Amino acid sequence: MESGVQTDPLPDPESVGEDADLVAAIRNEITKRGPITFARFMERAAQIRQGDPRDEDTQIGPNIHLAHVSRVQGFVDRAKADGATVVYGGEVNADLGPHYYRPTLIRDASAGSEILTQEVFGPVLTMQTF
């Protein structure tokens, strides 16, 4: 997740409903309560709704070009080749078509690796310990 100025108020994690912004809810939970458990994160990630951006229930739409999907996949593939582990996602969502890349969580990336130092511009998060 990127840090930066938040202009919208973040939802209280106790009142996060189905329509809440998942990323904002996670940020709020981390800020107010400290790190969330891995199991809770995975549970919430499994609830992300991908689909047609015209559908109000969609949280993540398609990538605009197949070339961009290839770019995102390249980041994930290079991270795996460098020893990182994909713990969630890491592939095209075949159920929705070739423009949809599954939300992805990567761990065990080496300090200074590309996946940690470059912008993926796709639904890819990294988990680091410190």
Phi and psi in radians as a Rosetta constraint file:
Dihedral C 1 N 2 CA 2 C 2 CIRCULARHARMONIC -1.518 0.35
Dihedral N 2 CA 2 C 2 N 3 CIRCULARHARMONIC 2.594 0.35
Dihedral C 2 N 3 CA 3 C 3 CIRCULARHARMONIC -1.674 0.35
Dihedral N 3 CA 3 C 3 N 4 CIRCULARHARMONIC 2.778 0.35
Dihedral C 3 N 4 CA 4 C 4 CIRCULARHARMONIC 2.884 0.35
Dihedral N 4 CA 4 C 4 N 5 CIRCULARHARMONIC -3.113 0.35
Dihedral C 4 N 5 CA 5 C 5 CIRCULARHARMONIC -1.311 0.35
Dihedral N 5 CA 5 C 5 N 6 CIRCULARHARMONIC 2.242 0.35
Dihedral C 5 N 6 CA 6 C 6 CIRCULARHARMONIC -1.698 0.35
Dihedral N 6 CA 6 C 6 N 7 CIRCULARHARMONIC 2.153 0.35
Dihedral C 6 N 7 CA 7 C 7 CIRCULARHARMONIC -1.703 0.35
Dihedral N 7 CA 7 C 7 N 8 CIRCULARHARMONIC -0.386 0.35
Dihedral C 7 N 8 CA 8 C 8 CIRCULARHARMONIC -1.740 0.35
Dihedral N 8 CA 8 C 8 N 9 CIRCULARHARMONIC 2.497 0.35
Dihedral C 8 N 9 CA 9 C 9 CIRCULARHARMONIC -1.131 0.35
Dihedral N 9 CA 9 C 9 N 10 CIRCULARHARMONIC 2.496 0.35
Dihedral C 9 N 10 CA 10 C 10 CIRCULARHARMONIC -1.503 0.35
Dihedral N 10 CA 10 C 10 N 11 CIRCULARHARMONIC 2.495 0.35
Dihedral C 10 N 11 CA 11 C 11 CIRCULARHARMONIC -1.259 0.35
Dihedral N 11 CA 11 C 11 N 12 CIRCULARHARMONIC 2.609 0.35
Dihedral C 11 N 12 CA 12 C 12 CIRCULARHARMONIC -1.239 0.35
Dihedral N 12 CA 12 C 12 N 13 CIRCULARHARMONIC 2.253 0.35
Dihedral C 12 N 13 CA 13 C 13 CIRCULARHARMONIC -1.059 0.35
Dihedral N 13 CA 13 C 13 N 14 CIRCULARHARMONIC -0.407 0.35
Dihedral C 13 N 14 CA 14 C 14 CIRCULARHARMONIC -1.248 0.35
Dihedral N 14 CA 14 C 14 N 15 CIRCULARHARMONIC -0.390 0.35
Dihedral C 14 N 15 CA 15 C 15 CIRCULARHARMONIC -1.977 0.35
Dihedral N 15 CA 15 C 15 N 16 CIRCULARHARMONIC 0.298 0.35
Dihedral C 15 N 16 CA 16 C 16 CIRCULARHARMONIC -1.193 0.35
Dihedral N 16 CA 16 C 16 N 17 CIRCULARHARMONIC 2.068 0.35
Dihedral C 16 N 17 CA 17 C 17 CIRCULARHARMONIC -1.772 0.35
Dihedral N 17 CA 17 C 17 N 18 CIRCULARHARMONIC -3.022 0.35
Dihedral C 17 N 18 CA 18 C 18 CIRCULARHARMONIC -1.136 0.35
Dihedral N 18 CA 18 C 18 N 19 CIRCULARHARMONIC -0.445 0.35
Dihedral C 18 N 19 CA 19 C 19 CIRCULARHARMONIC -1.625 0.35
Dihedral N 19 CA 19 C 19 N 20 CIRCULARHARMONIC -0.014 0.35
Dihedral C 19 N 20 CA 20 C 20 CIRCULARHARMONIC -1.256 0.35
Dihedral N 20 CA 20 C 20 N 21 CIRCULARHARMONIC 2.693 0.35
Dihedral C 20 N 21 CA 21 C 21 CIRCULARHARMONIC -1.309 0.35
Dihedral N 21 CA 21 C 21 N 22 CIRCULARHARMONIC 1.998 0.35
Dihedral C 21 N 22 CA 22 C 22 CIRCULARHARMONIC -1.049 0.35
Dihedral N 22 CA 22 C 22 N 23 CIRCULARHARMONIC -0.781 0.35
Dihedral C 22 N 23 CA 23 C 23 CIRCULARHARMONIC -1.105 0.35
Dihedral N 23 CA 23 C 23 N 24 CIRCULARHARMONIC -0.775 0.35
Dihedral C 23 N 24 CA 24 C 24 CIRCULARHARMONIC -1.089 0.35
Dihedral N 24 CA 24 C 24 N 25 CIRCULARHARMONIC -0.695 0.35
Dihedral C 24 N 25 CA 25 C 25 CIRCULARHARMONIC -1.125 0.35
Dihedral N 25 CA 25 C 25 N 26 CIRCULARHARMONIC -0.734 0.35
Dihedral C 25 N 26 CA 26 C 26 CIRCULARHARMONIC -1.140 0.35
Dihedral N 26 CA 26 C 26 N 27 CIRCULARHARMONIC -0.794 0.35
Dihedral C 26 N 27 CA 27 C 27 CIRCULARHARMONIC -0.991 0.35
Dihedral N 27 CA 27 C 27 N 28 CIRCULARHARMONIC -0.772 0.35
Dihedral C 27 N 28 CA 28 C 28 CIRCULARHARMONIC -1.114 0.35
Dihedral N 28 CA 28 C 28 N 29 CIRCULARHARMONIC -0.751 0.35
Dihedral C 28 N 29 CA 29 C 29 CIRCULARHARMONIC -1.097 0.35
Dihedral N 29 CA 29 C 29 N 30 CIRCULARHARMONIC -0.746 0.35
Dihedral C 29 N 30 CA 30 C 30 CIRCULARHARMONIC -1.116 0.35
Dihedral N 30 CA 30 C 30 N 31 CIRCULARHARMONIC -0.766 0.35
Dihedral C 30 N 31 CA 31 C 31 CIRCULARHARMONIC -1.135 0.35
Dihedral N 31 CA 31 C 31 N 32 CIRCULARHARMONIC -0.793 0.35
Dihedral C 31 N 32 CA 32 C 32 CIRCULARHARMONIC -1.482 0.35
Dihedral N 32 CA 32 C 32 N 33 CIRCULARHARMONIC -0.543 0.35
Dihedral C 32 N 33 CA 33 C 33 CIRCULARHARMONIC -2.139 0.35
Dihedral N 33 CA 33 C 33 N 34 CIRCULARHARMONIC -0.053 0.35
Dihedral C 33 N 34 CA 34 C 34 CIRCULARHARMONIC 1.562 0.35
Dihedral N 34 CA 34 C 34 N 35 CIRCULARHARMONIC -3.109 0.35
Dihedral C 34 N 35 CA 35 C 35 CIRCULARHARMONIC -1.003 0.35
Dihedral N 35 CA 35 C 35 N 36 CIRCULARHARMONIC 2.429 0.35
Dihedral C 35 N 36 CA 36 C 36 CIRCULARHARMONIC -1.416 0.35
Dihedral N 36 CA 36 C 36 N 37 CIRCULARHARMONIC 2.795 0.35
Dihedral C 36 N 37 CA 37 C 37 CIRCULARHARMONIC -1.261 0.35
Dihedral N 37 CA 37 C 37 N 38 CIRCULARHARMONIC 2.698 0.35
Dihedral C 37 N 38 CA 38 C 38 CIRCULARHARMONIC -1.061 0.35
Dihedral N 38 CA 38 C 38 N 39 CIRCULARHARMONIC -0.730 0.35
Dihedral C 38 N 39 CA 39 C 39 CIRCULARHARMONIC -1.075 0.35
Dihedral N 39 CA 39 C 39 N 40 CIRCULARHARMONIC -0.730 0.35
Dihedral C 39 N 40 CA 40 C 40 CIRCULARHARMONIC -1.164 0.35
Dihedral N 40 CA 40 C 40 N 41 CIRCULARHARMONIC -0.703 0.35
Dihedral C 40 N 41 CA 41 C 41 CIRCULARHARMONIC -1.051 0.35
Dihedral N 41 CA 41 C 41 N 42 CIRCULARHARMONIC -0.820 0.35
Dihedral C 41 N 42 CA 42 C 42 CIRCULARHARMONIC -1.112 0.35
Dihedral N 42 CA 42 C 42 N 43 CIRCULARHARMONIC -0.658 0.35
Dihedral C 42 N 43 CA 43 C 43 CIRCULARHARMONIC -1.073 0.35
Dihedral N 43 CA 43 C 43 N 44 CIRCULARHARMONIC -0.791 0.35
Dihedral C 43 N 44 CA 44 C 44 CIRCULARHARMONIC -1.193 0.35
Dihedral N 44 CA 44 C 44 N 45 CIRCULARHARMONIC -0.686 0.35
Dihedral C 44 N 45 CA 45 C 45 CIRCULARHARMONIC -1.087 0.35
Dihedral N 45 CA 45 C 45 N 46 CIRCULARHARMONIC -0.636 0.35
Dihedral C 45 N 46 CA 46 C 46 CIRCULARHARMONIC -1.164 0.35
Dihedral N 46 CA 46 C 46 N 47 CIRCULARHARMONIC -0.296 0.35
Dihedral C 46 N 47 CA 47 C 47 CIRCULARHARMONIC -1.582 0.35
Dihedral N 47 CA 47 C 47 N 48 CIRCULARHARMONIC -0.089 0.35
Dihedral C 47 N 48 CA 48 C 48 CIRCULARHARMONIC -1.103 0.35
Dihedral N 48 CA 48 C 48 N 49 CIRCULARHARMONIC 2.315 0.35
Dihedral C 48 N 49 CA 49 C 49 CIRCULARHARMONIC -1.798 0.35
Dihedral N 49 CA 49 C 49 N 50 CIRCULARHARMONIC 2.019 0.35
Dihedral C 49 N 50 CA 50 C 50 CIRCULARHARMONIC -1.693 0.35
Dihedral N 50 CA 50 C 50 N 51 CIRCULARHARMONIC 2.570 0.35
Dihedral C 50 N 51 CA 51 C 51 CIRCULARHARMONIC 2.904 0.35
Dihedral N 51 CA 51 C 51 N 52 CIRCULARHARMONIC -2.764 0.35
Dihedral C 51 N 52 CA 52 C 52 CIRCULARHARMONIC -1.134 0.35
Dihedral N 52 CA 52 C 52 N 53 CIRCULARHARMONIC 2.168 0.35
Dihedral C 52 N 53 CA 53 C 53 CIRCULARHARMONIC -1.133 0.35
Dihedral N 53 CA 53 C 53 N 54 CIRCULARHARMONIC -0.240 0.35
Dihedral C 53 N 54 CA 54 C 54 CIRCULARHARMONIC -1.403 0.35
Dihedral N 54 CA 54 C 54 N 55 CIRCULARHARMONIC -0.232 0.35
Dihedral C 54 N 55 CA 55 C 55 CIRCULARHARMONIC -1.500 0.35
Dihedral N 55 CA 55 C 55 N 56 CIRCULARHARMONIC 2.194 0.35
Dihedral C 55 N 56 CA 56 C 56 CIRCULARHARMONIC -1.062 0.35
Dihedral N 56 CA 56 C 56 N 57 CIRCULARHARMONIC -0.419 0.35
Dihedral C 56 N 57 CA 57 C 57 CIRCULARHARMONIC -1.423 0.35
Dihedral N 57 CA 57 C 57 N 58 CIRCULARHARMONIC -0.181 0.35
Dihedral C 57 N 58 CA 58 C 58 CIRCULARHARMONIC -1.281 0.35
Dihedral N 58 CA 58 C 58 N 59 CIRCULARHARMONIC 2.305 0.35
Dihedral C 58 N 59 CA 59 C 59 CIRCULARHARMONIC -1.835 0.35
Dihedral N 59 CA 59 C 59 N 60 CIRCULARHARMONIC -0.526 0.35
Dihedral C 59 N 60 CA 60 C 60 CIRCULARHARMONIC -2.337 0.35
Dihedral N 60 CA 60 C 60 N 61 CIRCULARHARMONIC 2.128 0.35
Dihedral C 60 N 61 CA 61 C 61 CIRCULARHARMONIC -1.651 0.35
Dihedral N 61 CA 61 C 61 N 62 CIRCULARHARMONIC -2.898 0.35
Dihedral C 61 N 62 CA 62 C 62 CIRCULARHARMONIC -1.396 0.35
Dihedral N 62 CA 62 C 62 N 63 CIRCULARHARMONIC 2.845 0.35
Dihedral C 62 N 63 CA 63 C 63 CIRCULARHARMONIC -1.358 0.35
Dihedral N 63 CA 63 C 63 N 64 CIRCULARHARMONIC 2.612 0.35
Dihedral C 63 N 64 CA 64 C 64 CIRCULARHARMONIC -1.273 0.35
Dihedral N 64 CA 64 C 64 N 65 CIRCULARHARMONIC -0.544 0.35
Dihedral C 64 N 65 CA 65 C 65 CIRCULARHARMONIC -2.335 0.35
Dihedral N 65 CA 65 C 65 N 66 CIRCULARHARMONIC 2.596 0.35
Dihedral C 65 N 66 CA 66 C 66 CIRCULARHARMONIC -1.106 0.35
Dihedral N 66 CA 66 C 66 N 67 CIRCULARHARMONIC -0.515 0.35
Dihedral C 66 N 67 CA 67 C 67 CIRCULARHARMONIC -1.076 0.35
Dihedral N 67 CA 67 C 67 N 68 CIRCULARHARMONIC -0.611 0.35
Dihedral C 67 N 68 CA 68 C 68 CIRCULARHARMONIC -1.263 0.35
Dihedral N 68 CA 68 C 68 N 69 CIRCULARHARMONIC -0.649 0.35
Dihedral C 68 N 69 CA 69 C 69 CIRCULARHARMONIC -1.035 0.35
Dihedral N 69 CA 69 C 69 N 70 CIRCULARHARMONIC -0.749 0.35
Dihedral C 69 N 70 CA 70 C 70 CIRCULARHARMONIC -1.087 0.35
Dihedral N 70 CA 70 C 70 N 71 CIRCULARHARMONIC -0.667 0.35
Dihedral C 70 N 71 CA 71 C 71 CIRCULARHARMONIC -1.099 0.35
Dihedral N 71 CA 71 C 71 N 72 CIRCULARHARMONIC -0.822 0.35
Dihedral C 71 N 72 CA 72 C 72 CIRCULARHARMONIC -1.077 0.35
Dihedral N 72 CA 72 C 72 N 73 CIRCULARHARMONIC -0.804 0.35
Dihedral C 72 N 73 CA 73 C 73 CIRCULARHARMONIC -1.061 0.35
Dihedral N 73 CA 73 C 73 N 74 CIRCULARHARMONIC -0.653 0.35
Dihedral C 73 N 74 CA 74 C 74 CIRCULARHARMONIC -1.062 0.35
Dihedral N 74 CA 74 C 74 N 75 CIRCULARHARMONIC -0.743 0.35
Dihedral C 74 N 75 CA 75 C 75 CIRCULARHARMONIC -1.042 0.35
Dihedral N 75 CA 75 C 75 N 76 CIRCULARHARMONIC -0.804 0.35
Dihedral C 75 N 76 CA 76 C 76 CIRCULARHARMONIC -1.145 0.35
Dihedral N 76 CA 76 C 76 N 77 CIRCULARHARMONIC -0.775 0.35
Dihedral C 76 N 77 CA 77 C 77 CIRCULARHARMONIC -1.086 0.35
Dihedral N 77 CA 77 C 77 N 78 CIRCULARHARMONIC -0.746 0.35
Dihedral C 77 N 78 CA 78 C 78 CIRCULARHARMONIC -1.181 0.35
Dihedral N 78 CA 78 C 78 N 79 CIRCULARHARMONIC -0.624 0.35
Dihedral C 78 N 79 CA 79 C 79 CIRCULARHARMONIC -1.100 0.35
Dihedral N 79 CA 79 C 79 N 80 CIRCULARHARMONIC -0.762 0.35
Dihedral C 79 N 80 CA 80 C 80 CIRCULARHARMONIC -1.109 0.35
Dihedral N 80 CA 80 C 80 N 81 CIRCULARHARMONIC -0.727 0.35
Dihedral C 80 N 81 CA 81 C 81 CIRCULARHARMONIC -1.105 0.35
Dihedral N 81 CA 81 C 81 N 82 CIRCULARHARMONIC -0.497 0.35
Dihedral C 81 N 82 CA 82 C 82 CIRCULARHARMONIC -1.507 0.35
Dihedral N 82 CA 82 C 82 N 83 CIRCULARHARMONIC 0.065 0.35
Dihedral C 82 N 83 CA 83 C 83 CIRCULARHARMONIC 1.826 0.35
Dihedral N 83 CA 83 C 83 N 84 CIRCULARHARMONIC -0.021 0.35
Dihedral C 83 N 84 CA 84 C 84 CIRCULARHARMONIC -1.289 0.35
Dihedral N 84 CA 84 C 84 N 85 CIRCULARHARMONIC 2.796 0.35
Dihedral C 84 N 85 CA 85 C 85 CIRCULARHARMONIC -2.032 0.35
Dihedral N 85 CA 85 C 85 N 86 CIRCULARHARMONIC 2.242 0.35
Dihedral C 85 N 86 CA 86 C 86 CIRCULARHARMONIC -1.521 0.35
Dihedral N 86 CA 86 C 86 N 87 CIRCULARHARMONIC 2.033 0.35
Dihedral C 86 N 87 CA 87 C 87 CIRCULARHARMONIC -1.767 0.35
Dihedral N 87 CA 87 C 87 N 88 CIRCULARHARMONIC -0.192 0.35
Dihedral C 87 N 88 CA 88 C 88 CIRCULARHARMONIC -2.730 0.35
Dihedral N 88 CA 88 C 88 N 89 CIRCULARHARMONIC 2.371 0.35
Dihedral C 88 N 89 CA 89 C 89 CIRCULARHARMONIC 1.285 0.35
Dihedral N 89 CA 89 C 89 N 90 CIRCULARHARMONIC -2.346 0.35
Dihedral C 89 N 90 CA 90 C 90 CIRCULARHARMONIC 1.528 0.35
Dihedral N 90 CA 90 C 90 N 91 CIRCULARHARMONIC 0.360 0.35
Dihedral C 90 N 91 CA 91 C 91 CIRCULARHARMONIC -2.791 0.35
Dihedral N 91 CA 91 C 91 N 92 CIRCULARHARMONIC 2.936 0.35
Dihedral C 91 N 92 CA 92 C 92 CIRCULARHARMONIC -1.186 0.35
Dihedral N 92 CA 92 C 92 N 93 CIRCULARHARMONIC 2.505 0.35
Dihedral C 92 N 93 CA 93 C 93 CIRCULARHARMONIC -1.468 0.35
Dihedral N 93 CA 93 C 93 N 94 CIRCULARHARMONIC 1.626 0.35
Dihedral C 93 N 94 CA 94 C 94 CIRCULARHARMONIC -1.063 0.35
Dihedral N 94 CA 94 C 94 N 95 CIRCULARHARMONIC -0.452 0.35
Dihedral C 94 N 95 CA 95 C 95 CIRCULARHARMONIC -1.153 0.35
Dihedral N 95 CA 95 C 95 N 96 CIRCULARHARMONIC -0.475 0.35
Dihedral C 95 N 96 CA 96 C 96 CIRCULARHARMONIC -1.844 0.35
Dihedral N 96 CA 96 C 96 N 97 CIRCULARHARMONIC -0.334 0.35
Dihedral C 96 N 97 CA 97 C 97 CIRCULARHARMONIC 2.123 0.35
Dihedral N 97 CA 97 C 97 N 98 CIRCULARHARMONIC 2.984 0.35
Dihedral C 97 N 98 CA 98 C 98 CIRCULARHARMONIC -1.226 0.35
Dihedral N 98 CA 98 C 98 N 99 CIRCULARHARMONIC -0.204 0.35
Dihedral C 98 N 99 CA 99 C 99 CIRCULARHARMONIC -1.548 0.35
Dihedral N 99 CA 99 C 99 N 100 CIRCULARHARMONIC -0.130 0.35
Dihedral C 99 N 100 CA 100 C 100 CIRCULARHARMONIC -1.790 0.35
Dihedral N 100 CA 100 C 100 N 101 CIRCULARHARMONIC 2.054 0.35
Dihedral C 100 N 101 CA 101 C 101 CIRCULARHARMONIC -1.800 0.35
Dihedral N 101 CA 101 C 101 N 102 CIRCULARHARMONIC 2.257 0.35
Dihedral C 101 N 102 CA 102 C 102 CIRCULARHARMONIC -1.097 0.35
Dihedral N 102 CA 102 C 102 N 103 CIRCULARHARMONIC 2.475 0.35
Dihedral C 102 N 103 CA 103 C 103 CIRCULARHARMONIC -0.939 0.35
Dihedral N 103 CA 103 C 103 N 104 CIRCULARHARMONIC 2.378 0.35
Dihedral C 103 N 104 CA 104 C 104 CIRCULARHARMONIC -2.269 0.35
Dihedral N 104 CA 104 C 104 N 105 CIRCULARHARMONIC 2.416 0.35
Dihedral C 104 N 105 CA 105 C 105 CIRCULARHARMONIC -2.151 0.35
Dihedral N 105 CA 105 C 105 N 106 CIRCULARHARMONIC 2.251 0.35
Dihedral C 105 N 106 CA 106 C 106 CIRCULARHARMONIC -2.112 0.35
Dihedral N 106 CA 106 C 106 N 107 CIRCULARHARMONIC 2.395 0.35
Dihedral C 106 N 107 CA 107 C 107 CIRCULARHARMONIC -2.236 0.35
Dihedral N 107 CA 107 C 107 N 108 CIRCULARHARMONIC 3.018 0.35
Dihedral C 107 N 108 CA 108 C 108 CIRCULARHARMONIC 1.119 0.35
Dihedral N 108 CA 108 C 108 N 109 CIRCULARHARMONIC 0.454 0.35
Dihedral C 108 N 109 CA 109 C 109 CIRCULARHARMONIC -1.330 0.35
Dihedral N 109 CA 109 C 109 N 110 CIRCULARHARMONIC 2.429 0.35
Dihedral C 109 N 110 CA 110 C 110 CIRCULARHARMONIC -1.222 0.35
Dihedral N 110 CA 110 C 110 N 111 CIRCULARHARMONIC 2.498 0.35
Dihedral C 110 N 111 CA 111 C 111 CIRCULARHARMONIC -0.959 0.35
Dihedral N 111 CA 111 C 111 N 112 CIRCULARHARMONIC 2.333 0.35
Dihedral C 111 N 112 CA 112 C 112 CIRCULARHARMONIC 1.477 0.35
Dihedral N 112 CA 112 C 112 N 113 CIRCULARHARMONIC -0.039 0.35
Dihedral C 112 N 113 CA 113 C 113 CIRCULARHARMONIC -1.229 0.35
Dihedral N 113 CA 113 C 113 N 114 CIRCULARHARMONIC 2.773 0.35
Dihedral C 113 N 114 CA 114 C 114 CIRCULARHARMONIC -0.960 0.35
Dihedral N 114 CA 114 C 114 N 115 CIRCULARHARMONIC -0.741 0.35
Dihedral C 114 N 115 CA 115 C 115 CIRCULARHARMONIC -1.103 0.35
Dihedral N 115 CA 115 C 115 N 116 CIRCULARHARMONIC -0.413 0.35
Dihedral C 115 N 116 CA 116 C 116 CIRCULARHARMONIC -1.659 0.35
Dihedral N 116 CA 116 C 116 N 117 CIRCULARHARMONIC -0.369 0.35
Dihedral C 116 N 117 CA 117 C 117 CIRCULARHARMONIC -1.909 0.35
Dihedral N 117 CA 117 C 117 N 118 CIRCULARHARMONIC -0.204 0.35
Dihedral C 117 N 118 CA 118 C 118 CIRCULARHARMONIC -2.087 0.35
Dihedral N 118 CA 118 C 118 N 119 CIRCULARHARMONIC 2.620 0.35
Dihedral C 118 N 119 CA 119 C 119 CIRCULARHARMONIC -1.334 0.35
Dihedral N 119 CA 119 C 119 N 120 CIRCULARHARMONIC 2.196 0.35
Dihedral C 119 N 120 CA 120 C 120 CIRCULARHARMONIC -1.425 0.35
Dihedral N 120 CA 120 C 120 N 121 CIRCULARHARMONIC -0.621 0.35
Dihedral C 120 N 121 CA 121 C 121 CIRCULARHARMONIC 0.986 0.35
Dihedral N 121 CA 121 C 121 N 122 CIRCULARHARMONIC 0.847 0.35
Dihedral C 121 N 122 CA 122 C 122 CIRCULARHARMONIC -2.717 0.35
Dihedral N 122 CA 122 C 122 N 123 CIRCULARHARMONIC 3.099 0.35
Dihedral C 122 N 123 CA 123 C 123 CIRCULARHARMONIC -1.382 0.35
Dihedral N 123 CA 123 C 123 N 124 CIRCULARHARMONIC 1.102 0.35
Dihedral C 123 N 124 CA 124 C 124 CIRCULARHARMONIC -2.227 0.35
Dihedral N 124 CA 124 C 124 N 125 CIRCULARHARMONIC 2.184 0.35
Dihedral C 124 N 125 CA 125 C 125 CIRCULARHARMONIC -2.024 0.35
Dihedral N 125 CA 125 C 125 N 126 CIRCULARHARMONIC 2.636 0.35
Dihedral C 125 N 126 CA 126 C 126 CIRCULARHARMONIC -2.013 0.35
Dihedral N 126 CA 126 C 126 N 127 CIRCULARHARMONIC 2.589 0.35
Dihedral C 126 N 127 CA 127 C 127 CIRCULARHARMONIC -2.011 0.35
Dihedral N 127 CA 127 C 127 N 128 CIRCULARHARMONIC 2.169 0.35
Dihedral C 127 N 128 CA 128 C 128 CIRCULARHARMONIC -2.200 0.35
Dihedral N 128 CA 128 C 128 N 129 CIRCULARHARMONIC 2.581 0.35
Dihedral C 128 N 129 CA 129 C 129 CIRCULARHARMONIC -1.830 0.35
Dihedral N 129 CA 129 C 129 N 130 CIRCULARHARMONIC 2.693 0.35
